[in-house]
Amino acid sequence: MSLLDLQAFTTASAVLREAALKLRTSDASVTISGSLDEPGVFASTLLEAALLDGGIPYQRRLRENPSAAKGPSIVIGSAPVSQLPCSLIF
């Protein structure tokens, strides 16, 4: 069973599966563009491991202000887009 099969990912699983399919079938390497801070470096490391496991070619760019590159890219920013309520953080 995949993590995407869990109920917690029900609303996002279709989008994540589509993105994964596009990354796996792309002719160009994926650019991981991350911020130059701990969250950006750790997130890019996890993504690199996933891409290596999937045999997907990639390149990494760490910048103060990460931005999308030409072709397939994943941008990791340091500002949170959403945050769990403090009562849910362990």
PDB file of N, CA, C and O in Angstrom:
ATOM      1  N   MET A   1       0.832  -1.174   0.000  1.00  0.00           N
ATOM      2  CA  MET A   1       0.000   0.000   0.000  1.00  0.00           C
ATOM      3  C   MET A   1       0.885   1.249   0.000  1.00  0.00           C
ATOM      4  O   MET A   1       1.884   1.317   0.717  1.00  0.00           O
ATOM      5  N   SER A   2       0.510   2.216  -0.801  1.00  0.00           N
ATOM      6  CA  SER A   2       1.233   3.480  -0.918  1.00  0.00           C
ATOM      7  C   SER A   2       0.699   4.486   0.107  1.00  0.00           C
ATOM      8  O   SER A   2      -0.442   4.380   0.557  1.00  0.00           O
ATOM      9  N   LEU A   3       1.527   5.450   0.466  1.00  0.00           N
ATOM     10  CA  LEU A   3       1.052   6.523   1.340  1.00  0.00           C
ATOM     11  C   LEU A   3      -0.130   7.255   0.716  1.00  0.00           C
ATOM     12  O   LEU A   3      -1.018   7.729   1.426  1.00  0.00           O
ATOM     13  N   LEU A   4      -0.140   7.345  -0.606  1.00  0.00           N
ATOM     14  CA  LEU A   4      -1.224   8.040  -1.288  1.00  0.00           C
ATOM     15  C   LEU A   4      -2.554   7.307  -1.186  1.00  0.00           C
ATOM     16  O   LEU A   4      -3.601   7.878  -1.489  1.00  0.00           O
ATOM     17  N   ASP A   5      -2.522   6.057  -0.767  1.00  0.00           N
ATOM     18  CA  ASP A   5      -3.750   5.295  -0.571  1.00  0.00           C
ATOM     19  C   ASP A   5      -4.382   5.562   0.791  1.00  0.00           C
ATOM     20  O   ASP A   5      -5.520   5.163   1.035  1.00  0.00           O
ATOM     21  N   LEU A   6      -3.656   6.230   1.672  1.00  0.00           N
ATOM     22  CA  LEU A   6      -4.183   6.537   2.999  1.00  0.00           C
ATOM     23  C   LEU A   6      -5.226   7.641   2.919  1.00  0.00           C
ATOM     24  O   LEU A   6      -5.161   8.510   2.050  1.00  0.00           O
ATOM     25  N   GLN A   7      -6.177   7.596   3.824  1.00  0.00           N
ATOM     26  CA  GLN A   7      -7.267   8.567   3.825  1.00  0.00           C
ATOM     27  C   GLN A   7      -6.763  10.006   3.983  1.00  0.00           C
ATOM     28  O   GLN A   7      -7.373  10.935   3.454  1.00  0.00           O
ATOM     29  N   ALA A   8      -5.673  10.192   4.694  1.00  0.00           N
ATOM     30  CA  ALA A   8      -5.124  11.538   4.910  1.00  0.00           C
ATOM     31  C   ALA A   8      -4.737  12.227   3.602  1.00  0.00           C
ATOM     32  O   ALA A   8      -4.704  13.456   3.538  1.00  0.00           O
ATOM     33  N   PHE A   9      -4.445  11.447   2.563  1.00  0.00           N
ATOM     34  CA  PHE A   9      -4.008  12.003   1.289  1.00  0.00           C
ATOM     35  C   PHE A   9      -5.092  11.967   0.216  1.00  0.00           C
ATOM     36  O   PHE A   9      -4.802  12.192  -0.959  1.00  0.00           O
ATOM     37  N   THR A  10      -6.318  11.692   0.597  1.00  0.00           N
ATOM     38  CA  THR A  10      -7.411  11.538  -0.362  1.00  0.00           C
ATOM     39  C   THR A  10      -7.553  12.752  -1.280  1.00  0.00           C
ATOM     40  O   THR A  10      -7.699  12.593  -2.492  1.00  0.00           O
ATOM     41  N   THR A  11      -7.514  13.940  -0.726  1.00  0.00           N
ATOM     42  CA  THR A  11      -7.733  15.139  -1.544  1.00  0.00           C
ATOM     43  C   THR A  11      -6.548  15.473  -2.441  1.00  0.00           C
ATOM     44  O   THR A  11      -6.725  16.124  -3.470  1.00  0.00           O
ATOM     45  N   ALA A  12      -5.356  15.046  -2.078  1.00  0.00           N
ATOM     46  CA  ALA A  12      -4.161  15.399  -2.847  1.00  0.00           C
ATOM     47  C   ALA A  12      -3.647  14.269  -3.720  1.00  0.00           C
ATOM     48  O   ALA A  12      -2.800  14.510  -4.581  1.00  0.00           O
ATOM     49  N   SER A  13      -4.124  13.045  -3.533  1.00  0.00           N
ATOM     50  CA  SER A  13      -3.515  11.903  -4.208  1.00  0.00           C
ATOM     51  C   SER A  13      -3.593  11.984  -5.727  1.00  0.00           C
ATOM     52  O   SER A  13      -2.627  11.620  -6.398  1.00  0.00           O
ATOM     53  N   ALA A  14      -4.692  12.443  -6.291  1.00  0.00           N
ATOM     54  CA  ALA A  14      -4.807  12.516  -7.754  1.00  0.00           C
ATOM     55  C   ALA A  14      -3.776  13.488  -8.336  1.00  0.00           C
ATOM     56  O   ALA A  14      -3.137  13.187  -9.344  1.00  0.00           O
ATOM     57  N   VAL A  15      -3.619  14.640  -7.709  1.00  0.00           N
ATOM     58  CA  VAL A  15      -2.663  15.642  -8.188  1.00  0.00           C
ATOM     59  C   VAL A  15      -1.236  15.119  -8.046  1.00  0.00           C
ATOM     60  O   VAL A  15      -0.419  15.293  -8.950  1.00  0.00           O
ATOM     61  N   LEU A  16      -0.936  14.484  -6.925  1.00  0.00           N
ATOM     62  CA  LEU A  16       0.415  13.959  -6.708  1.00  0.00           C
ATOM     63  C   LEU A  16       0.741  12.823  -7.669  1.00  0.00           C
ATOM     64  O   LEU A  16       1.870  12.729  -8.152  1.00  0.00           O
ATOM     65  N   ARG A  17      -0.233  11.957  -7.952  1.00  0.00           N
ATOM     66  CA  ARG A  17      -0.004  10.861  -8.909  1.00  0.00           C
ATOM     67  C   ARG A  17       0.233  11.413 -10.317  1.00  0.00           C
ATOM     68  O   ARG A  17       1.090  10.915 -11.046  1.00  0.00           O
ATOM     69  N   GLU A  18      -0.528  12.441 -10.695  1.00  0.00           N
ATOM     70  CA  GLU A  18      -0.351  13.046 -12.019  1.00  0.00           C
ATOM     71  C   GLU A  18       1.031  13.700 -12.128  1.00  0.00           C
ATOM     72  O   GLU A  18       1.712  13.562 -13.144  1.00  0.00           O
ATOM     73  N   ALA A  19       1.438  14.414 -11.071  1.00  0.00           N
ATOM     74  CA  ALA A  19       2.756  15.058 -11.081  1.00  0.00           C
ATOM     75  C   ALA A  19       3.864  14.010 -11.170  1.00  0.00           C
ATOM     76  O   ALA A  19       4.837  14.199 -11.899  1.00  0.00           O
ATOM     77  N   ALA A  20       3.723  12.914 -10.437  1.00  0.00           N
ATOM     78  CA  ALA A  20       4.732  11.854 -10.470  1.00  0.00           C
ATOM     79  C   ALA A  20       4.825  11.233 -11.854  1.00  0.00           C
ATOM     80  O   ALA A  20       5.921  10.946 -12.335  1.00  0.00           O
ATOM     81  N   LEU A  21       3.691  11.027 -12.493  1.00  0.00           N
ATOM     82  CA  LEU A  21       3.697  10.464 -13.848  1.00  0.00           C
ATOM     83  C   LEU A  21       4.409  11.397 -14.823  1.00  0.00           C
ATOM     84  O   LEU A  21       5.185  10.947 -15.666  1.00  0.00           O
ATOM     85  N   LYS A  22       4.142  12.695 -14.707  1.00  0.00           N
ATOM     86  CA  LYS A  22       4.805  13.659 -15.595  1.00  0.00           C
ATOM     87  C   LYS A  22       6.310  13.694 -15.361  1.00  0.00           C
ATOM     88  O   LYS A  22       7.080  13.820 -16.313  1.00  0.00           O
ATOM     89  N   LEU A  23       6.737  13.585 -14.108  1.00  0.00           N
ATOM     90  CA  LEU A  23       8.165  13.584 -13.815  1.00  0.00           C
ATOM     91  C   LEU A  23       8.839  12.321 -14.348  1.00  0.00           C
ATOM     92  O   LEU A  23       9.949  12.382 -14.877  1.00  0.00           O
ATOM     93  N   ARG A  24       8.164  11.172 -14.207  1.00  0.00           N
ATOM     94  CA  ARG A  24       8.752   9.904 -14.667  1.00  0.00           C
ATOM     95  C   ARG A  24       8.837   9.817 -16.181  1.00  0.00           C
ATOM     96  O   ARG A  24       9.717   9.135 -16.707  1.00  0.00           O
ATOM     97  N   THR A  25       7.938  10.496 -16.898  1.00  0.00           N
ATOM     98  CA  THR A  25       7.898  10.370 -18.357  1.00  0.00           C
ATOM     99  C   THR A  25       8.518  11.556 -19.075  1.00  0.00           C
ATOM    100  O   THR A  25       8.488  11.608 -20.305  1.00  0.00           O
ATOM    101  N   SER A  26       9.075  12.498 -18.350  1.00  0.00           N
ATOM    102  CA  SER A  26       9.682  13.676 -18.962  1.00  0.00           C
ATOM    103  C   SER A  26      10.996  13.309 -19.652  1.00  0.00           C
ATOM    104  O   SER A  26      11.749  12.460 -19.175  1.00  0.00           O
ATOM    105  N   ASP A  27      11.253  13.966 -20.782  1.00  0.00           N
ATOM    106  CA  ASP A  27      12.515  13.762 -21.496  1.00  0.00           C
ATOM    107  C   ASP A  27      13.658  14.548 -20.865  1.00  0.00           C
ATOM    108  O   ASP A  27      14.825  14.189 -21.023  1.00  0.00           O
ATOM    109  N   ALA A  28      13.325  15.620 -20.152  1.00  0.00           N
ATOM    110  CA  ALA A  28      14.343  16.477 -19.542  1.00  0.00           C
ATOM    111  C   ALA A  28      14.528  16.109 -18.076  1.00  0.00           C
ATOM    112  O   ALA A  28      13.641  15.524 -17.455  1.00  0.00           O
ATOM    113  N   SER A  29      15.681  16.455 -17.535  1.00  0.00           N
ATOM    114  CA  SER A  29      15.903  16.205 -16.111  1.00  0.00           C
ATOM    115  C   SER A  29      15.084  17.192 -15.284  1.00  0.00           C
ATOM    116  O   SER A  29      14.769  18.292 -15.740  1.00  0.00           O
ATOM    117  N   VAL A  30      14.754  16.790 -14.086  1.00  0.00           N
ATOM    118  CA  VAL A  30      13.963  17.609 -13.172  1.00  0.00           C
ATOM    119  C   VAL A  30      14.905  18.537 -12.419  1.00  0.00           C
ATOM    120  O   VAL A  30      15.969  18.111 -11.970  1.00  0.00           O
ATOM    121  N   THR A  31      14.525  19.789 -12.281  1.00  0.00           N
ATOM    122  CA  THR A  31      15.308  20.736 -11.494  1.00  0.00           C
ATOM    123  C   THR A  31      14.657  20.896 -10.136  1.00  0.00           C
ATOM    124  O   THR A  31      13.482  21.253 -10.042  1.00  0.00           O
ATOM    125  N   ILE A  32      15.420  20.632  -9.080  1.00  0.00           N
ATOM    126  CA  ILE A  32      14.964  20.891  -7.717  1.00  0.00           C
ATOM    127  C   ILE A  32      15.550  22.231  -7.326  1.00  0.00           C
ATOM    128  O   ILE A  32      16.768  22.372  -7.220  1.00  0.00           O
ATOM    129  N   SER A  33      14.699  23.208  -7.112  1.00  0.00           N
ATOM    130  CA  SER A  33      15.134  24.555  -6.756  1.00  0.00           C
ATOM    131  C   SER A  33      14.712  24.812  -5.313  1.00  0.00           C
ATOM    132  O   SER A  33      13.525  24.948  -5.013  1.00  0.00           O
ATOM    133  N   GLY A  34      15.708  24.878  -4.420  1.00  0.00           N
ATOM    134  CA  GLY A  34      15.409  25.028  -3.000  1.00  0.00           C
ATOM    135  C   GLY A  34      16.019  26.273  -2.407  1.00  0.00           C
ATOM    136  O   GLY A  34      16.946  26.866  -2.959  1.00  0.00           O
ATOM    137  N   SER A  35      15.472  26.657  -1.265  1.00  0.00           N
ATOM    138  CA  SER A  35      15.993  27.822  -0.553  1.00  0.00           C
ATOM    139  C   SER A  35      17.255  27.442   0.221  1.00  0.00           C
ATOM    140  O   SER A  35      17.451  26.284   0.587  1.00  0.00           O
ATOM    141  N   LEU A  36      18.094  28.431   0.460  1.00  0.00           N
ATOM    142  CA  LEU A  36      19.371  28.212   1.163  1.00  0.00           C
ATOM    143  C   LEU A  36      19.168  28.287   2.671  1.00  0.00           C
ATOM    144  O   LEU A  36      19.719  29.166   3.333  1.00  0.00           O
ATOM    145  N   ASP A  37      18.387  27.377   3.204  1.00  0.00           N
ATOM    146  CA  ASP A  37      18.182  27.289   4.639  1.00  0.00           C
ATOM    147  C   ASP A  37      17.903  25.827   4.980  1.00  0.00           C
ATOM    148  O   ASP A  37      17.788  24.990   4.085  1.00  0.00           O
ATOM    149  N   GLU A  38      17.795  25.525   6.258  1.00  0.00           N
ATOM    150  CA  GLU A  38      17.616  24.130   6.656  1.00  0.00           C
ATOM    151  C   GLU A  38      16.394  23.474   6.018  1.00  0.00           C
ATOM    152  O   GLU A  38      16.517  22.372   5.484  1.00  0.00           O
ATOM    153  N   PRO A  39      15.212  24.112   6.054  1.00  0.00           N
ATOM    154  CA  PRO A  39      14.066  23.449   5.415  1.00  0.00           C
ATOM    155  C   PRO A  39      14.278  23.183   3.927  1.00  0.00           C
ATOM    156  O   PRO A  39      13.888  22.127   3.427  1.00  0.00           O
ATOM    157  N   GLY A  40      14.890  24.125   3.216  1.00  0.00           N
ATOM    158  CA  GLY A  40      15.135  23.951   1.787  1.00  0.00           C
ATOM    159  C   GLY A  40      16.118  22.827   1.504  1.00  0.00           C
ATOM    160  O   GLY A  40      15.921  22.047   0.573  1.00  0.00           O
ATOM    161  N   VAL A  41      17.176  22.741   2.303  1.00  0.00           N
ATOM    162  CA  VAL A  41      18.189  21.704   2.101  1.00  0.00           C
ATOM    163  C   VAL A  41      17.625  20.326   2.461  1.00  0.00           C
ATOM    164  O   VAL A  41      17.824  19.361   1.723  1.00  0.00           O
ATOM    165  N   PHE A  42      16.926  20.235   3.590  1.00  0.00           N
ATOM    166  CA  PHE A  42      16.355  18.941   3.982  1.00  0.00           C
ATOM    167  C   PHE A  42      15.296  18.472   2.994  1.00  0.00           C
ATOM    168  O   PHE A  42      15.263  17.295   2.636  1.00  0.00           O
ATOM    169  N   ALA A  43      14.427  19.383   2.549  1.00  0.00           N
ATOM    170  CA  ALA A  43      13.391  19.004   1.587  1.00  0.00           C
ATOM    171  C   ALA A  43      14.010  18.562   0.271  1.00  0.00           C
ATOM    172  O   ALA A  43      13.566  17.578  -0.320  1.00  0.00           O
ATOM    173  N   SER A  44      15.028  19.273  -0.197  1.00  0.00           N
ATOM    174  CA  SER A  44      15.658  18.888  -1.459  1.00  0.00           C
ATOM    175  C   SER A  44      16.337  17.524  -1.332  1.00  0.00           C
ATOM    176  O   SER A  44      16.359  16.751  -2.289  1.00  0.00           O
ATOM    177  N   THR A  45      16.891  17.227  -0.156  1.00  0.00           N
ATOM    178  CA  THR A  45      17.523  15.930   0.066  1.00  0.00           C
ATOM    179  C   THR A  45      16.513  14.800  -0.046  1.00  0.00           C
ATOM    180  O   THR A  45      16.793  13.773  -0.665  1.00  0.00           O
ATOM    181  N   LEU A  46      15.337  14.984   0.551  1.00  0.00           N
ATOM    182  CA  LEU A  46      14.297  13.959   0.467  1.00  0.00           C
ATOM    183  C   LEU A  46      13.817  13.775  -0.969  1.00  0.00           C
ATOM    184  O   LEU A  46      13.596  12.649  -1.415  1.00  0.00           O
ATOM    185  N   LEU A  47      13.656  14.875  -1.686  1.00  0.00           N
ATOM    186  CA  LEU A  47      13.232  14.783  -3.087  1.00  0.00           C
ATOM    187  C   LEU A  47      14.304  14.117  -3.942  1.00  0.00           C
ATOM    188  O   LEU A  47      13.991  13.312  -4.819  1.00  0.00           O
ATOM    189  N   GLU A  48      15.565  14.450  -3.690  1.00  0.00           N
ATOM    190  CA  GLU A  48      16.660  13.808  -4.436  1.00  0.00           C
ATOM    191  C   GLU A  48      16.641  12.300  -4.223  1.00  0.00           C
ATOM    192  O   GLU A  48      16.820  11.538  -5.172  1.00  0.00           O
ATOM    193  N   ALA A  49      16.427  11.865  -2.993  1.00  0.00           N
ATOM    194  CA  ALA A  49      16.382  10.430  -2.710  1.00  0.00           C
ATOM    195  C   ALA A  49      15.243   9.765  -3.474  1.00  0.00           C
ATOM    196  O   ALA A  49      15.411   8.675  -4.022  1.00  0.00           O
ATOM    197  N   ALA A  50      14.089  10.419  -3.510  1.00  0.00           N
ATOM    198  CA  ALA A  50      12.949   9.855  -4.234  1.00  0.00           C
ATOM    199  C   ALA A  50      13.231   9.781  -5.727  1.00  0.00           C
ATOM    200  O   ALA A  50      12.894   8.792  -6.377  1.00  0.00           O
ATOM    201  N   LEU A  51      13.845  10.820  -6.271  1.00  0.00           N
ATOM    202  CA  LEU A  51      14.162  10.811  -7.699  1.00  0.00           C
ATOM    203  C   LEU A  51      15.217   9.753  -8.018  1.00  0.00           C
ATOM    204  O   LEU A  51      15.128   9.082  -9.046  1.00  0.00           O
ATOM    205  N   LEU A  52      16.210   9.599  -7.148  1.00  0.00           N
ATOM    206  CA  LEU A  52      17.219   8.543  -7.342  1.00  0.00           C
ATOM    207  C   LEU A  52      16.564   7.169  -7.312  1.00  0.00           C
ATOM    208  O   LEU A  52      16.859   6.318  -8.152  1.00  0.00           O
ATOM    209  N   ASP A  53      15.672   6.951  -6.341  1.00  0.00           N
ATOM    210  CA  ASP A  53      14.968   5.663  -6.245  1.00  0.00           C
ATOM    211  C   ASP A  53      14.159   5.376  -7.501  1.00  0.00           C
ATOM    212  O   ASP A  53      14.056   4.229  -7.936  1.00  0.00           O
ATOM    213  N   GLY A  54      13.582   6.437  -8.087  1.00  0.00           N
ATOM    214  CA  GLY A  54      12.768   6.267  -9.284  1.00  0.00           C
ATOM    215  C   GLY A  54      13.565   6.278 -10.574  1.00  0.00           C
ATOM    216  O   GLY A  54      12.995   6.110 -11.652  1.00  0.00           O
ATOM    217  N   GLY A  55      14.878   6.473 -10.483  1.00  0.00           N
ATOM    218  CA  GLY A  55      15.712   6.520 -11.683  1.00  0.00           C
ATOM    219  C   GLY A  55      15.436   7.744 -12.539  1.00  0.00           C
ATOM    220  O   GLY A  55      15.602   7.703 -13.758  1.00  0.00           O
ATOM    221  N   ILE A  56      15.019   8.828 -11.911  1.00  0.00           N
ATOM    222  CA  ILE A  56      14.671  10.058 -12.624  1.00  0.00           C
ATOM    223  C   ILE A  56      15.858  11.012 -12.553  1.00  0.00           C
ATOM    224  O   ILE A  56      16.299  11.355 -11.456  1.00  0.00           O
ATOM    225  N   PRO A  57      16.392  11.451 -13.705  1.00  0.00           N
ATOM    226  CA  PRO A  57      17.524  12.378 -13.684  1.00  0.00           C
ATOM    227  C   PRO A  57      17.100  13.748 -13.133  1.00  0.00           C
ATOM    228  O   PRO A  57      15.999  14.227 -13.404  1.00  0.00           O
ATOM    229  N   TYR A  58      17.992  14.360 -12.361  1.00  0.00           N
ATOM    230  CA  TYR A  58      17.662  15.640 -11.736  1.00  0.00           C
ATOM    231  C   TYR A  58      18.912  16.493 -11.592  1.00  0.00           C
ATOM    232  O   TYR A  58      20.040  16.020 -11.738  1.00  0.00           O
ATOM    233  N   GLN A  59      18.675  17.753 -11.302  1.00  0.00           N
ATOM    234  CA  GLN A  59      19.740  18.670 -10.919  1.00  0.00           C
ATOM    235  C   GLN A  59      19.216  19.516  -9.768  1.00  0.00           C
ATOM    236  O   GLN A  59      18.010  19.738  -9.653  1.00  0.00           O
ATOM    237  N   ARG A  60      20.114  19.983  -8.923  1.00  0.00           N
ATOM    238  CA  ARG A  60      19.730  20.748  -7.739  1.00  0.00           C
ATOM    239  C   ARG A  60      20.258  22.169  -7.856  1.00  0.00           C
ATOM    240  O   ARG A  60      21.391  22.396  -8.282  1.00  0.00           O
ATOM    241  N   ARG A  61      19.410  23.125  -7.468  1.00  0.00           N
ATOM    242  CA  ARG A  61      19.830  24.527  -7.405  1.00  0.00           C
ATOM    243  C   ARG A  61      19.373  25.100  -6.076  1.00  0.00           C
ATOM    244  O   ARG A  61      18.174  25.164  -5.807  1.00  0.00           O
ATOM    245  N   LEU A  62      20.307  25.514  -5.249  1.00  0.00           N
ATOM    246  CA  LEU A  62      19.980  26.134  -3.973  1.00  0.00           C
ATOM    247  C   LEU A  62      20.262  27.630  -4.092  1.00  0.00           C
ATOM    248  O   LEU A  62      21.378  28.042  -4.409  1.00  0.00           O
ATOM    249  N   ARG A  63      19.238  28.426  -3.834  1.00  0.00           N
ATOM    250  CA  ARG A  63      19.330  29.883  -4.008  1.00  0.00           C
ATOM    251  C   ARG A  63      18.624  30.581  -2.850  1.00  0.00           C
ATOM    252  O   ARG A  63      17.817  29.980  -2.142  1.00  0.00           O
ATOM    253  N   GLU A  64      18.943  31.860  -2.672  1.00  0.00           N
ATOM    254  CA  GLU A  64      18.233  32.676  -1.675  1.00  0.00           C
ATOM    255  C   GLU A  64      16.747  32.758  -2.011  1.00  0.00           C
ATOM    256  O   GLU A  64      15.896  32.634  -1.131  1.00  0.00           O
ATOM    257  N   ASN A  65      16.447  32.966  -3.281  1.00  0.00           N
ATOM    258  CA  ASN A  65      15.056  33.053  -3.744  1.00  0.00           C
ATOM    259  C   ASN A  65      14.856  32.031  -4.858  1.00  0.00           C
ATOM    260  O   ASN A  65      15.049  32.345  -6.032  1.00  0.00           O
ATOM    261  N   PRO A  66      14.468  30.806  -4.493  1.00  0.00           N
ATOM    262  CA  PRO A  66      14.321  29.769  -5.518  1.00  0.00           C
ATOM    263  C   PRO A  66      13.187  30.090  -6.486  1.00  0.00           C
ATOM    264  O   PRO A  66      12.163  30.656  -6.105  1.00  0.00           O
ATOM    265  N   SER A  67      13.394  29.716  -7.743  1.00  0.00           N
ATOM    266  CA  SER A  67      12.365  29.930  -8.761  1.00  0.00           C
ATOM    267  C   SER A  67      12.378  28.754  -9.730  1.00  0.00           C
ATOM    268  O   SER A  67      13.350  28.002  -9.805  1.00  0.00           O
ATOM    269  N   ALA A  68      11.293  28.612 -10.463  1.00  0.00           N
ATOM    270  CA  ALA A  68      11.170  27.509 -11.416  1.00  0.00           C
ATOM    271  C   ALA A  68      12.143  27.693 -12.570  1.00  0.00           C
ATOM    272  O   ALA A  68      12.385  28.811 -13.023  1.00  0.00           O
ATOM    273  N   ALA A  69      12.691  26.596 -13.032  1.00  0.00           N
ATOM    274  CA  ALA A  69      13.575  26.603 -14.187  1.00  0.00           C
ATOM    275  C   ALA A  69      12.769  26.233 -15.423  1.00  0.00           C
ATOM    276  O   ALA A  69      11.599  25.864 -15.319  1.00  0.00           O
ATOM    277  N   LYS A  70      13.387  26.329 -16.580  1.00  0.00           N
ATOM    278  CA  LYS A  70      12.725  25.848 -17.794  1.00  0.00           C
ATOM    279  C   LYS A  70      12.622  24.337 -17.696  1.00  0.00           C
ATOM    280  O   LYS A  70      13.551  23.680 -17.225  1.00  0.00           O
ATOM    281  N   GLY A  71      11.523  23.791 -18.128  1.00  0.00           N
ATOM    282  CA  GLY A  71      11.322  22.350 -18.048  1.00  0.00           C
ATOM    283  C   GLY A  71      10.741  21.960 -16.704  1.00  0.00           C
ATOM    284  O   GLY A  71      10.337  22.822 -15.923  1.00  0.00           O
ATOM    285  N   PRO A  72      10.697  20.660 -16.429  1.00  0.00           N
ATOM    286  CA  PRO A  72      10.092  20.208 -15.180  1.00  0.00           C
ATOM    287  C   PRO A  72      10.909  20.656 -13.978  1.00  0.00           C
ATOM    288  O   PRO A  72      12.127  20.478 -13.944  1.00  0.00           O
ATOM    289  N   SER A  73      10.240  21.234 -12.996  1.00  0.00           N
ATOM    290  CA  SER A  73      10.954  21.685 -11.807  1.00  0.00           C
ATOM    291  C   SER A  73      10.062  21.614 -10.578  1.00  0.00           C
ATOM    292  O   SER A  73       8.836  21.683 -10.658  1.00  0.00           O
ATOM    293  N   ILE A  74      10.720  21.474  -9.453  1.00  0.00           N
ATOM    294  CA  ILE A  74      10.079  21.481  -8.146  1.00  0.00           C
ATOM    295  C   ILE A  74      10.713  22.623  -7.373  1.00  0.00           C
ATOM    296  O   ILE A  74      11.931  22.654  -7.198  1.00  0.00           O
ATOM    297  N   VAL A  75       9.901  23.561  -6.910  1.00  0.00           N
ATOM    298  CA  VAL A  75      10.411  24.715  -6.178  1.00  0.00           C
ATOM    299  C   VAL A  75      10.074  24.552  -4.697  1.00  0.00           C
ATOM    300  O   VAL A  75       8.922  24.321  -4.329  1.00  0.00           O
ATOM    301  N   ILE A  76      11.097  24.677  -3.860  1.00  0.00           N
ATOM    302  CA  ILE A  76      10.935  24.567  -2.407  1.00  0.00           C
ATOM    303  C   ILE A  76      11.212  25.936  -1.814  1.00  0.00           C
ATOM    304  O   ILE A  76      12.335  26.436  -1.883  1.00  0.00           O
ATOM    305  N   GLY A  77      10.196  26.533  -1.238  1.00  0.00           N
ATOM    306  CA  GLY A  77      10.357  27.832  -0.593  1.00  0.00           C
ATOM    307  C   GLY A  77      10.491  27.669   0.902  1.00  0.00           C
ATOM    308  O   GLY A  77      10.164  26.614   1.446  1.00  0.00           O
ATOM    309  N   SER A  78      10.971  28.705   1.577  1.00  0.00           N
ATOM    310  CA  SER A  78      11.114  28.625   3.028  1.00  0.00           C
ATOM    311  C   SER A  78       9.884  29.131   3.757  1.00  0.00           C
ATOM    312  O   SER A  78       9.718  28.857   4.945  1.00  0.00           O
ATOM    313  N   ALA A  79       9.020  29.864   3.072  1.00  0.00           N
ATOM    314  CA  ALA A  79       7.793  30.341   3.711  1.00  0.00           C
ATOM    315  C   ALA A  79       6.742  29.229   3.654  1.00  0.00           C
ATOM    316  O   ALA A  79       6.466  28.693   2.581  1.00  0.00           O
ATOM    317  N   PRO A  80       6.155  28.881   4.805  1.00  0.00           N
ATOM    318  CA  PRO A  80       5.157  27.809   4.784  1.00  0.00           C
ATOM    319  C   PRO A  80       3.895  28.231   4.032  1.00  0.00           C
ATOM    320  O   PRO A  80       3.430  29.365   4.151  1.00  0.00           O
ATOM    321  N   VAL A  81       3.362  27.301   3.266  1.00  0.00           N
ATOM    322  CA  VAL A  81       2.120  27.540   2.538  1.00  0.00           C
ATOM    323  C   VAL A  81       0.947  27.236   3.452  1.00  0.00           C
ATOM    324  O   VAL A  81      -0.070  27.928   3.415  1.00  0.00           O
ATOM    325  N   SER A  82       1.084  26.214   4.263  1.00  0.00           N
ATOM    326  CA  SER A  82       0.090  25.879   5.265  1.00  0.00           C
ATOM    327  C   SER A  82       0.803  25.352   6.488  1.00  0.00           C
ATOM    328  O   SER A  82       1.966  24.955   6.422  1.00  0.00           O
ATOM    329  N   GLN A  83       0.111  25.352   7.586  1.00  0.00           N
ATOM    330  CA  GLN A  83       0.749  24.916   8.817  1.00  0.00           C
ATOM    331  C   GLN A  83      -0.293  24.199   9.663  1.00  0.00           C
ATOM    332  O   GLN A  83      -1.448  24.619   9.737  1.00  0.00           O
ATOM    333  N   LEU A  84       0.127  23.118  10.297  1.00  0.00           N
ATOM    334  CA  LEU A  84      -0.767  22.403  11.203  1.00  0.00           C
ATOM    335  C   LEU A  84      -0.985  23.211  12.466  1.00  0.00           C
ATOM    336  O   LEU A  84      -0.081  23.918  12.911  1.00  0.00           O
ATOM    337  N   PRO A  85      -2.167  23.121  13.049  1.00  0.00           N
ATOM    338  CA  PRO A  85      -2.371  23.766  14.359  1.00  0.00           C
ATOM    339  C   PRO A  85      -1.379  23.215  15.377  1.00  0.00           C
ATOM    340  O   PRO A  85      -1.026  22.038  15.312  1.00  0.00           O
ATOM    341  N   CYS A  86      -0.934  24.022  16.294  1.00  0.00           N
ATOM    342  CA  CYS A  86       0.074  23.609  17.279  1.00  0.00           C
ATOM    343  C   CYS A  86      -0.328  22.359  18.034  1.00  0.00           C
ATOM    344  O   CYS A  86       0.538  21.584  18.440  1.00  0.00           O
ATOM    345  N   SER A  87      -1.621  22.141  18.233  1.00  0.00           N
ATOM    346  CA  SER A  87      -2.067  20.971  18.982  1.00  0.00           C
ATOM    347  C   SER A  87      -1.821  19.677  18.218  1.00  0.00           C
ATOM    348  O   SER A  87      -1.840  18.601  18.814  1.00  0.00           O
ATOM    349  N   LEU A  88      -1.586  19.760  16.890  1.00  0.00           N
ATOM    350  CA  LEU A  88      -1.360  18.561  16.096  1.00  0.00           C
ATOM    351  C   LEU A  88       0.110  18.274  15.867  1.00  0.00           C
ATOM    352  O   LEU A  88       0.448  17.229  15.312  1.00  0.00           O
ATOM    353  N   ILE A  89       0.979  19.158  16.270  1.00  0.00           N
ATOM    354  CA  ILE A  89       2.419  18.968  16.077  1.00  0.00           C
ATOM    355  C   ILE A  89       2.961  18.181  17.274  1.00  0.00           C
ATOM    356  O   ILE A  89       2.699  18.538  18.423  1.00  0.00           O
ATOM    357  N   PHE A  90       3.712  17.118  17.005  1.00  0.00           N
ATOM    358  CA  PHE A  90       4.237  16.275  18.070  1.00  0.00           C
ATOM    359  C   PHE A  90       5.646  16.639  18.401  1.00  0.00           C
ATOM    360  O   PHE A  90       6.252  16.028  19.281  1.00  0.00           O
TER     361      PHE A  90
END
